[in-house]
Amino acid sequence: MIDNAHRLGLLVIGPQVEEPQGAATLWMSGIDLIQGNLVQQADGNLDFDFAHAVL
């Protein structure tokens, strides 16, 4: 499904990712974006340190 979306030029978002194992599996599968409390609690500002994050 991810490959088909990429062939159509779409980005794939993994929503509601709460655990590192789930994020790692999605990332290794080719997902483009991860959304959920693992990355950052819901807030009006995005201030997650992507440069130093490690899964």
N, C-alpha and C positions, 0 to 999 in steps of 0.2 A: 504494500500500500504506500509506503514511504517512497519507494522508487517510482511508482506511478505518479505520485504528486510532484516529485522533482522533475520528471519528464515533462509535466505540464507547466513547469516554471513556478510551482507553488512552494512556499515554506511550510514546514510541518511543526506544529506546536504540541508539546506534551503537557497537558494541563494537570493540575492537582498533584504534582510530584512532591511527595512528603519525605521520602527516604533516599539516602545515597545510592542504595543498590538499584532502585527503580530508575533513578537519574542516569546511572552508569549504563544500564541496559538500553535505555532509550537513546543515549548519546552514541553508543556503539552500533546501534541500529540505523543511524544516519539522521536522527531527528535534528531539526535546526534550532529550535528554541525550547527551553524548559520553563514552566510556570508553576508556582506553588510555594508553600511555606518553606520548603528546603532552601530555596533561593532567597526569599525575603518575605516577611510577614506583609500582609496587605497594608499599604500606606500610600499616601498621595505623592511621595517622593521616592525615586529610585536611587538608593545609595549603596547598593551591594558592590563589594570590591571584586569585580570579575577578574582583574589582573592577578590576584593572589589566591583565588578560589581553587581548591583541589577536590576532585571527586575520588 
